[in-house]
Amino acid sequence: MPKVKQLTISCDNCPGSLARVASILAEAKVNILALNATAAGAMGYIQFVVDNGAKAKKALEHEGYSCFEEIVLHITLPNVPGALARFAKKMAAKNINIGACYQTTVKGSRNATVVLAVSNLESAALIR
């Protein structure tokens, strides 16, 4: 399973924050492969996997954002009921904790993409 770098930044929870970050990446010619944005009170948090982590980090830091880097799994599962449950059960059976997870697909697609931050990356990468 592919291990990739995920960047996490904090930003203001206000209109335009995501647009600003996405524009910075677009201007740097960095493509977003996966994204999760959440908010808690006045703060927003954006986690993303991109095609060029170093370039993204440099562009964001140049604009005043600090980036937290983490290696995560970026996997493809079948887009069918129960696929995520089966995979998560395999992780649990190996005593691997899933600290964060986000998934997306398009209706009618055969596959879903999942990003997982896990407690034991090496063991998790071997699960099929």
Secondary structure as the mmCIF struct_conf table of DSSP 4:
data_model
#
loop_
_struct_conf.conf_type_id
_struct_conf.id
_struct_conf.beg_label_comp_id
_struct_conf.beg_label_asym_id
_struct_conf.beg_label_seq_id
_struct_conf.end_label_comp_id
_struct_conf.end_label_asym_id
_struct_conf.end_label_seq_id
STRN STRN1 LYS A 3 ASP A 12
BEND BEND1 ASN A 13 CYS A 14
TURN_TY1_P TURN_TY1_P1 PRO A 15 GLY A 16
HELX_RH_AL_P HELX_RH_AL_P1 SER A 17 GLU A 27
TURN_TY1_P TURN_TY1_P2 ALA A 28 LYS A 29
STRN STRN2 ILE A 32 ALA A 40
TURN_TY1_P TURN_TY1_P3 GLY A 41 ALA A 42
STRN STRN3 MET A 43 VAL A 50
BEND BEND2 ASP A 51 ASP A 51
HELX_RH_AL_P HELX_RH_AL_P2 GLY A 53 HIS A 62
TURN_TY1_P TURN_TY1_P4 GLU A 63 GLY A 64
STRN STRN4 PHE A 68 PRO A 78
BEND BEND3 ASN A 79 VAL A 80
TURN_TY1_P TURN_TY1_P5 PRO A 81 GLY A 82
HELX_RH_AL_P HELX_RH_AL_P3 ALA A 83 ALA A 93
TURN_TY1_P TURN_TY1_P6 LYS A 94 ASN A 95
STRN STRN5 ILE A 98 THR A 104
TURN_TY1_P TURN_TY1_P7 LYS A 107 GLY A 108
BEND BEND4 ARG A 110 ARG A 110
STRN STRN6 ASN A 111 VAL A 118
BEND BEND5 SER A 119 SER A 119
HELX_RH_AL_P HELX_RH_AL_P4 LEU A 121 ALA A 124
TURN_TY1_P TURN_TY1_P8 ALA A 125 LEU A 126
#
